[in-house]
Amino acid sequence: MNLIDAHCHLNTNSEAKLEKALEKGAAFVSINTDIPFFESLEKQEAVVLELKQKYPNQVRYIGSFESAGFGSDQWINKALNQIKKTISNGATAIKIWKNFGMALQESDGTYVLADDQRLDPIYKYLADQKVPMIGHIGEPKNCWLPLDQMTVDSDREYFTHHPEYHMYLNPKVPNHDAQIAARDRVLAKHHDLVFVGAHLGSMEWNLDEVAKRLDLYPNFHVDLAERICHVQLQSMVDREKVREFFIKYQDRIIYGSDVIDNGSLTEIQCAQKFESLWEYHQEYFTTNNKMTAPEFKGEFTGLELPEEVNRKLFVENARKMYKF
């Protein structure tokens, strides 16, 4: 296997992307998410289980649990039952999404953060069962900036189309520091929980912040999904510092593209999108080519990481984490 795309969303049963993966020696980790503009968790799981049955060596998936009804007496048992069922169906990890921290509110209007003690039974269960959790907690720091001050165009585009998650427009929502602090308290309290911080743990703006958490919390890992452009932006300023980060933490970083296969592209277009991103990202990490990024202006040089490091980033860390 040459690559595991360990953060994507295979929400249609189209097979062209799987055939492309076979051709390229690639595999997928599809992440089911409790997100308003996705199908239900049950439907997401049904799709990925169908793909997994047809392509058993190419597909793993991450389950989740519904936040609806949070705070009721019945909620925690329902959530734990959802988690147990999806694990028994084959999920190799469980996801918690940014609705904890950025959407769910108490009756008095305060926001439910990721370290809410009512979530403790979930964290404890996963730690006891040695099932990893992947957490999309918070958002890029750009989320709290006006559109014209954001550092990359991909964030500017996303928050233009999803103003409900653009926290510059929603100042009552806990800020970036509060989101990260709540996640960190979870890591400190549940130190046996293996936790993957999706999207560089929402600390994409400064790899020093990522490194600080990797040093503090031995069971903390991060994936790169939809944040590689932020890494490239930093490498344009100090390539060697970025390169040293990946070498130092080579066992704790997992590649992912964050492609959402939702039917908006044809089967062939979707397969081509995966292929082009894989090739572009591998060029950045494996060569010293002069490159540009569609998300910002300027030229930077690929990191040309050692072969062993790239093997871990693109294959081995995901293989171990998600049980290929």
N, C-alpha and C positions, 0 to 999 in steps of 0.2 A: 504494500500500500504506500502511495506517494503523498497522500494528503487526506486528512479528515477535516471536513468543514463542520466544526463542533458547535456552531451557533447559526442555525437557519430555521426556517419555518416551512415545512413541506405540507401545505394545506390543500393541495389538490393531488389526485391520484394519477396525474400524468406521468408517463414513464420515460420520456426523452431525457430528463435530467439524470435518471438512474442509469440509462444506457451510456450517457456521457461520463458518468462516474466510473462505470466499468471500463470504458475506453481509457480514462485517465488514471486509473488506479486510485480512485478517490472514494470517499464514503461520507455519510451525513449523520449529524446528530440534530434531529428535528425537535424544536422546543414548543410544547403546548403551553399556551399562555391565557390567563384570565383577563382578556383584553376586550373592550367593547366592540371593536370592529373586526374581530375574528369570529368564526363559528364557535359553538359551545365546546367546552373541553371534551365532551363525549364524541362529538363529531370530528374534532381534530384528532383524537386518539384513533377513531375508526379508520380515518384516512391513512395515518402513519402505520397502523398495524397491517393494513392491506399491502402497503409498500414493503414493509418489513417481511411479510410472508413471501412476497415475490422475489425480494432481493435481500436475503437474510444477512449477507456479509457486508452490505452497503448501508444499512440503516440501523441506527439506535435512536431512542427518543427519550425526552424528559417530560414527565407529567407535571400536573399542577393541582390546585384546589381553588374552589370558588370563594370569593370574598363576600358574596351576597349573604346578608343575614348576620354579618359579623357583629358580635356583642350579645346575640341572643343565647339563651341557655343551651340550645340545641346545636349551635354553630360548630363548636370545636369537635364534637363527635362526628358530625357530618363531614367536616374537613378531613379529619383523620381517616374516616372510612374511604373517602375519595382517594386519599394518598395510598392507603393500603391496597385498594383495588387496582390503581394504575401501576403500582409496583408489581403486583401479582400478574398483571397483564404483560409486563416486560419493561416498564420504565426503569431507567438506570439512575435517575436523579429526579429531584422535585424543584420546581421553580416558584419563587415568590416575586411578585411584580410591584411596580412603583405605585400601584393604587394604595399600598400601605406607605403612607407618607405624603401622598400627593392628591388623593381622591377621597378616601374613606374618612368620614367625620362622625364625631360624637353628636349627641342631641344638642349640645351647647355650642357646636360649631368648631370645636378643636379637632385637629387632625390626628388620626391614628397612625403612629409611627411604627417602624419595623421592630422596635424593641418593646412594644406593648406586651405586658406579661401574659395576656390571653393567647399569645402566639407561642409561648414557652413550650406547651405540650408537643407542638409540631417540631420545634427545634430539637427537643429532647428525644422524641421518637426517631427522628432521622439520625441523630448522633448515635443512639443506642443500636440502631439497625445498620449503621455504617453506610447509609445512603447519602450521597452528596446533595447539597442544596445549591442551586444557582440563583443568584439574586440580582434583579434589576431594581436597585434602590436609588432613588434620586434620578438626576438627569445630568447632561453635560453642564458645566458651569455657564456656558453660553445661554442656557435656558433662562437664567436670571438677568440677562442683558437685553437691551433693545436690539432689534434686528440688525441695525446698521453698525453695531459694535461687536457682533459675533465674529469669531475668528475663522470659521469655515462655512462655505456655502451650503453644505449638506444640512447643517443645523438650521441655517436661515430658511431653507426650503421646508424642512420638517415642521418647524414651529410656525411658519406662515400657514401651513395647511392644518396644523393642529394647535390652534391658539388656546384650546382648553388646557394644554400642557406647557404653554409658554408662561413661565412663572413671573416674568417681568410684568405681565398683564394681570397676574393673580397674586398680589403682594401678601395676602392673608395666609397663603400656603407657607409652611416652614421652609426656610431658605436652604441653600446648598449645604452649608456647614451643618445645619440641624439634621438633614437627611443622612449625611455621612457619619455624623456622630452617633445617630441611632443605630446604624448598621454596625459601627465599631463596638457599641455596647453589646450587641448580639454576639459578636465574635469573642469578646472578652468573657461574657457570661457562659457561653456554650463553646468552650474551647476545644471540645472533642468533635464538634460539627465540622465536617469538611465543607467549605463554602467557596464557591466560585463567584467572584464579583464580575458580573456581566459588564461588558463595555468598559473594560479597565476599571471596574468598580466605581464608575462615574467620577473618576479622578483623572480623566484623560488629559486635562489641561496642564498637568505637571507630573512627570514620571517620578519626581522626588516624593510626591505624596503617595503614589502607589508603592514605592519602595519602602516607605515608612511603615505601611500596613503589612507588607510582606515580611518585614523584620519583626514586627510586633506579634503577629498571629501566624503560628507555624502551619495551621490548617487552612489558611487563606490562599486562594489562587485567583487569577484573573483571566478573562478571555479578551480578545481583541476586536470583537464584533463591532463593526460600524465606527471604530475609533482609530483605525490605522492612519487616516488622514491627519489626526491630531499628533500622532507619533511622527509622521513625516514632517509636519510643520515644525516640531521641536528639533528634528534632525537637521533641518535647514539652518538652524541657529547653532547647534552644537552636536554634530554627528557623532563624535566619539563618546560623548556622555550617553547618548541614546543607545549606541552600540554596546557600551559597557553594561547598561541596565539589562539588556536582553541576555548577555552572557552571564551576568551574575545570577539572574533569576530564571535561568533557562528551564528549570524543572517546575516552574509555577505559572507558566504562561501558555495559553491555549489559543490556537487559531480559530477564527470563525468569520464568516462573511456577513451574516445577518440578512441574507437574501430572503424576502418574503414571497413565496410561491403561492399566490392567491387567485390565480386565473386571470390576472390583468394582462399577462403576456401569453403568447402562444407557447405550446410545449417547446418548440425549437428555440424561440426567443429566450425562454427561461433557462434552458440548458446552456445557451450561448452566454447568458449573463453570468451564470456560475463559472463557466470556463474562462471568460475574460477576466473576472475578478481574481480567480485563483492564479492565473498567469501573471497578472499585474502585481499582486501581493507577493508572490514568490520572487518575482524580479527584484522587488524592493529589498527583501530580506537576504537574498542569495547572491546578488551581484553588486558591483560598484558602478553600475550604469548611472548616467545623468538622467534624471526623471522629472516629470511634472505631475501634478495632481489636479483633477477637475474641481476640487473643493477650495483651492486657494491659488494665488498667483506666486510665481517664483520657481526656481529649479533647486533640486536637492540631489544628493548622491545616495545610491543604495547602500545598505549596511554591510553587505557581504559578510554575513555571520558565518562562523565555522560550520561545516557540514553537520557535525553532531548536534549543535544548537538548533539548527533548522529542522533536523529530524525530530527533535523533541517538540518544537513549536507546532509543527505541521502534522505530526503523527503520534509520537509516543505519549505525550502528556494526555491527549484526548483518549488514546487507546486504553490507558490505565484508568483514567477517571470514569469513562463511560462504558467500560467492560466490552471492548471489541475482542 
